[in-house]
Amino acid sequence: MVQKKEQKEPDLSKMSQLLLAGATMLGESCPDCTVPLFKKNDEIFCPNCERKAVYAKNKDEIKTIEQKISLGEATHQLKEVLTGKITLLTNKLASLDTPGEINEILELIERILGILEKIS
Ligand SMILES: [Zn+2]
């Protein structure tokens, strides 16, 4: 049997790994590669194309979903950066002994924690 080279074969070992990891195989399949879609942690994705799948009724909805995804990614990045800054500020705080400087750092940490709370 000759297989077409341009058609990507579904990675069966990957799919079984997903099932073992607690993912569910859905009845629907990916519109691009026809491999069954998987669902894990409320996220639907194609294991073959390695991207998220979302259900949308119309173009506007697709746009909204895409915006939500990119906002989610930006938020995730911001969270990582801010968490790094808190570590940095905490280290700086340990070396300070002037009340004014300590206060300044504490205010910054407080602000960062406030932002983290808002976005999580
Ligand atoms: Zn796919």
Residues whose N, C-alpha, C, O or C-beta is under 5 A from the ligand:
A	BS01	ZN	C30 D32 C33 C46 N48 C49
